[in-house]
């Protein structure tokens, strides 16, 4: 009888301990806010039938804010967006830069927007890289598409977070045709990669 009582007590303590850990980790109802710092970098990589190329921004001039919220239903809302001015991209080749701007219709749609939608779970921020799946919406040349990608979170200092992400896209995803030059002698391939390396400061 004594051993049964002790076993039940230990079981109750164990369940209570597990619940306490889950509650402390999840922190339902908590809202985390970050501002995107100007040393954040967005990079586009593509390929042609001749070579590969990279287009990047020198700095992130906007002060966008990103929110992360965990509700009591364990759903994670990850909201906010980053806006990239197409005219600020430098492809280190005047021909490719001009071709990319023309293809993306920069005169009519001057920005590429990545809009954050959700996270699989809330980051723990324990000074190690955490890879978490999530959803984003990409708005490019007037077309909006939703994609899944892998976010990479890393805490750097008490107030800063490094948020990295990468996703392969196709021009045809956005009803665009890849640029061509010299009567089709140089052809840009349909697929391209977008990388973002964001420095986020807690506010």
ZADOVEX-831219 format. One record per residue: residue in three letters; y, z, x of N, C-alpha, C, O, CB in turn. Coordinates in steps of 0.2 Angstrom, whole numbers, plus 5000, padded with zeros to 4 digits. Glycine has a CB too. Example, Ala and Ser with C-alpha at 12.3 -4.5 7.8 and 13.67 -1.06 7.14 Angstrom:
BEGIN
ALA497250395066497850395062498450395066498350425071497850455057 SER498950355064499550365068500050395064500650405067499750295070 
END
This chain:
BEGIN
UNK499450005004500050005000500650005004501149965003500050064995 UNK500650045009501250055014501349985017501949965018501150105019 UNK500849955020500949885023501149835019501549795021500249865026 UNK500949835012501249785007501949795006502349745006500849795001 UNK502149865006502949875005503349845011503849815010503049945003 UNK503049865017503449845023503449765023503949745025503049875029 UNK502849735022502849665022503349635017503749585019502149635020 UNK503449665011503949635006504649645008505049605008503849664999 UNK504749705011505449715014505649665020506149645020505449795017 UNK505149655024505249615030505349545027505849505029504649615035 UNK505049525022505149455019505849445016506149395016504549445013 UNK506049505012506649505009507249495014507749465014506749565005 UNK507149535020507649535025507649465028508249435030507449585031 UNK507049435029507049365032507449315028507849275031506349345034 UNK507249315021507649275017508349285017508749235017507349275010 UNK508549345017509249365017509649335023510149305023509349435016 UNK509249345029509549325035509549245036510049225038509049345041 UNK509049205033509149135033509749115029510049065030508449105030 UNK509749145023510349125018510949135021511449095021510249165012 UNK511049195025511649205028511849155034512449135034511649275032 UNK511349135037511449085043511649015039512148985042510849065047 UNK511348995034511548935031512248935028512548885028511048915025 UNK512348995025513049005022513548995027514148965026513149065018 UNK513449035033513949035038514048965041514648945043513749085043 UNK513448925042513548865045513848815040514248775042512848835047 UNK513648815034513948765029514648775027515048725027513548765023 UNK514848835027515548855025515848805019516348765020516048845031 UNK515448815013515648775008516348785006516648845006515248785002 UNK516748735004517448735001517948735007518548735006517548804998 UNK517748725013518148725019518448655020518048605020517848755025 UNK519048655021519448585022519648585030520048635032520048575017 UNK519448535033519648525040520148465041519948415038519048525045 UNK520748475044521148425044521348405052521448445056521848435040 UNK521348345053521548315060522048265059522048225055520848295063 UNK522448265065522948205065522648165071522448185076523648225067 UNK522748095070522548045076523048045081523648025080522347975073 UNK522848065087523348065093523447985095523047945094523048105098 UNK523947975099524147915101523747885107523747825108524847905103 UNK523347925110522947905116522247875113521847865117522847955121 UNK522247875106521647845103521547765105522147735105521547865096 UNK520947745105520947675107520447635102519947665100520647665114 UNK520647575100520247535096520047475100520547445103520547515089 UNK519447455100519247395104518847345100518347365096518847415111 UNK518947285101518547235098518247185103518547165108518947185093 UNK517547175103517147135108516847085104516547095099516647185112 UNK516947025107516646965104516346915110516346935116517146925100 UNK516046865108515646815112515846745110515946735104514946835113 UNK515846705115515846635114515346595117514946625120516546605116 UNK515246535116514746495120514946485127514546455131514746425117 UNK515546515129515746515136515646585140515346585145516446485137 UNK515946635137515946695139516046755134516146735128516446705145 UNK516046815136516246865131516946885132517346865137515846925132 UNK517246925127517946945128518047005124517647025120518446885124 UNK518547045126518747105124519447115122519947085125518647165129 UNK519647135116520347145113520447215112519947245109520447095107 UNK520947245114521047315113521847325112522247285113520847355119 UNK521947385109522647415108522847455114522347485117522747445101 UNK523447455116523647495122523747575120523647615124524347475124 UNK523947585113523947655111523947655103524047595100524547695113 UNK523847705100523847715093524447745091524547805091523147755090 UNK524847705088525547715086525647755080526147795079526047655086 UNK525147755076525247785069525047865069524747885074524847755064 UNK525247905064525047975064524647985058524848015053525748015064 UNK524047955058523647955052523248025052523148055057523147895052 UNK523048045046522748115045522048105042521948065038523148165041 UNK521548135045520848135043520648205040520848255043520348105048 UNK520348205034520148265031519348265031519048215029520448265024 UNK519048325032518348335031518248395026518548445028517948345038 UNK517848385021517848435016517048445014516748395012518248425010 UNK516848505014516148515011516148555004516448605004515748555016 UNK515948524999515948554993515348604992514948604996515948504987 UNK515248634987514748684985514048644984513548674984514948734980 UNK514148584982513548544981513248514987512748474987513648484976 UNK513548534993513248515000513548435001513348415007512548515000 UNK513848404997514148344998514748345003515148395003514348304992 UNK514748305008515348305013515748245012515548185012515048295020 UNK516448265010516948205009517248205016517548255019517348225003 UNK517348145018517648125025518148075023518048015022517148105030 UNK518848095022519348045020519848035025519948075030519648075013 UNK520247985024520747965029520647895031520147865029520848015034 UNK521047865035520947795038521347785044521747825046521147745032 UNK521147735048521447715054521647645052521247605050521047725060 UNK522347625054522547565053522747525059523147555063523247565048 UNK522447475060522547435067523047375065522847325061521947415070 UNK523547365069524047305068523647255072523647255078524747325071 UNK523547195069523147145072523547115078523347095083522947085067 UNK524247115076524647085082524747125088524947105093525347075079 UNK524447185088524547235094523947225098523847255103524547305091 UNK523447185096522847175100522947125105523247075104522247155095 UNK522747145111522747105117522047085119521647125121523147135123 UNK521947015119521246995121521246965128520746945130521046935116 UNK521746975132521846965139521746885140521546865146521347005143 UNK521846845135521846775135522346755130522146765124521146745135 UNK522846715131523346695126522946655121523146655115523946665129 UNK522446615123522146565118521746605113521746595107521746515122 UNK521346655116520946695112521346745107521146755101520346735116 UNK521846775110522246815106522546775100522546795094522846845110 UNK522846715101523146675096522646655091522746655085523446615099 UNK522046635094521446615089521246675085521146655079520846585093 UNK521146735087520946785083521546805078521346815072520846855088 UNK522146805080522646815075522646765069522746785063523346825078 UNK522546705071522546655066521946655061522046655055522546585069 UNK521346675064520746685060520746745056520546735050520146695065 UNK521046795058521146855054521746855049521846905045521146915058 UNK522046795049522646785044523146845045523446875040522446785037 UNK523346855051523846915053524446905050524846955048523846915060 UNK524746845048525346835045525346865038525846885036525546765046 UNK524746855035524746875028524446945027524646985023524246825024 UNK523946965031523547025031523647055038523247055043522847025029 UNK524247095040524347115047523947175049524047185055525047125047 UNK523547205045523147265047522447255046522247225041523447325044 UNK522047285050521347295049521247375048521547415052520847275055 UNK520947395042520947465040520247485040519847455037521347475033 UNK520047535043519447575043519547635039519947685041519147585050 UNK519247645033519347695028518747735028518147715027519547675021 UNK518747805030518247845030518047875023518447885019518347905035 UNK517347875022517147885015516747955015516847995011516647835012 UNK516247955019515748015019515448025025515347985030515248005013 UNK515148085026514748105032514048135029514048165023515048165036 UNK513548125033512848155031512848235031512548265026512348135036 UNK513248265036513348335035513948355040514148315043512648375038 UNK514148415039514748435043514548455050514048485051515048505039 UNK514948425055514848445062514848515063515248555060515348405066 UNK514448535068514448605070514948625075515148685076513748625072 UNK515148575079515648585085515448635090515748685090516348595082 UNK514848625093514548675098514648645105514148655109513848695096 UNK515148605107515248585113514748535116514548535122515348645118 UNK514448505111513948445113514048395108514248395102513248475113 UNK513848335110513948275106513448275100512848285100513748205110 UNK513748265094513348265088513448195085513948165084513548315083 UNK512848165083512848095080512648105073512148125071512348045084 UNK513148085069513048095061513148025058513647995059513548145059 UNK512748005053512847945049513347955044513448015042512147925046 UNK513747905042514247905037514347835035514147785037514847945040 UNK514847835030515047775027515747765028516147805028514847775019 UNK515947695029516647675030516747615025516247575024516847665037 UNK517347605024517547545021518047505026518447535029517947555014 UNK517847445027518247405031518647355027518347315023517847365037 UNK519347355028519747305025520047255030520347275035520347335021 UNK519847195029520047145034520147075030519747055027519547135039 UNK520747045032520946985029520946985021520746935018520546925032 UNK521047035018521047045011520447055008520347055002521346975008 UNK519847065012519247075009519047145011519147175017518647025012 UNK518747185007518447255008517747255007517447235002518847305003 UNK517447285013516647295013516547365015516847395019516347245018 UNK515947395012515747455014515147455019514647415018515547495008 UNK515147495024514647495029514347565031514747615030514847455035 UNK513747575033513547635036513647625044513547575047512847645034 UNK513847685047513847685054513647755057513647805053514547665057 UNK513547755064513447825067514147845070514347815074512947815072 UNK514347905068514947935071514647985076514148005076515347985065 UNK515047985081514948035087515548085088516048065089514847995094 UNK515348145087515848205087515748245093515148255095515748245081 UNK516248265097516248305102516848345103517448325103516148265109 UNK516848415103517348455103517648455111517248465115517248525101 UNK518248445111518548445118519148495118519748475116518748375120 UNK519048555120519648605120519548645113519148625109520348575121 UNK520048685112520048725106520248685100520048705094520448785107 UNK520748635101521048605095520848535094521048505089521748615095 UNK520548505099520448435100519648415098519248445100520648405106 UNK519648355095518948325094518948255096519448215094518748335086 UNK518448235099518348165101517848135095517248155094518048155108 UNK518148085092517748045086517647975089518147935089518048055079 UNK517047955090516847885092516447855087516047885083516547885099 UNK516547795086516047755082516047675084516547655087516347755075 UNK515547645082515447575084515047545078514547575075515047565091 UNK515247485077514847445071514947365073515447345075515147465064 UNK514347335072514347265072514547235066514347255061513747235075 UNK514947185066515147145060515147075061514947045066515947165058 UNK515247035056515246965056515846935053516146965048514646925053 UNK516146885056516746855052516546835045516946845041516946795056 UNK515946805044515746785038515646845033515746835027515046745038 UNK515646905035515646965030516246965027516346985021515547025034 UNK516846945030517446945027517746875025518346865024517946975032 UNK517246825024517346755021517846725026518246685024517746765014 UNK517746735033518146705038517646655042517046675043518446755042 UNK517946605045517546565050517846585057518446585058517646495048 UNK517346595062517546605069518046555072517946495070516946615073 UNK518446575076518946525079518646475083518146495087519546555082 UNK518846415084518646365088519246335092519746335089518246305085 UNK519146315098519646285102519446225106518846215107519846335108 UNK519946185107519746115111519246075107518746055110519546135118 UNK519446065101519046015097518246045096517846005096519045945099 UNK518246105096517546135095517146145102516546165101517146095091 UNK517446135107517146145114516946215115516446235118517446105120 UNK517446255113517346325114517346355107517746355103518046365118 UNK516746385106516646415099516446495099516046515103516046385096 UNK516846525096516746605095516146615091516146585085517446635093 UNK515746655093515146675089515346715082515846745082514646715093 UNK514946715077515046745071515146825072515546855068514546725066 UNK514646855076514646925076515146955081515246925086513946945078 UNK515447015079515847045084515747125083515547145078516647025083 UNK515947165088515847235088516547265088517047245091515447255094 UNK516647315084517247365084517047425086516547465083517547365076 UNK517447455091517347525094517947555093518547535094517147515101 UNK517947625090518447665090518347725094517847765093518747675083 UNK518847745098518747815102519447855100519947845102518747795109 UNK519347895095519947935092519948005095519448045096519847935085 UNK520548025097520648095099521048125093521548105091521148105105 UNK520648175090520948215084521148285086520848315089520348215079 UNK521748295083522048365084522048405078522248375073522748365087 UNK521748465078521648505072522348525070522848545074521248565073 UNK522548515063523148545060523048585055523548615052523548475058 
END
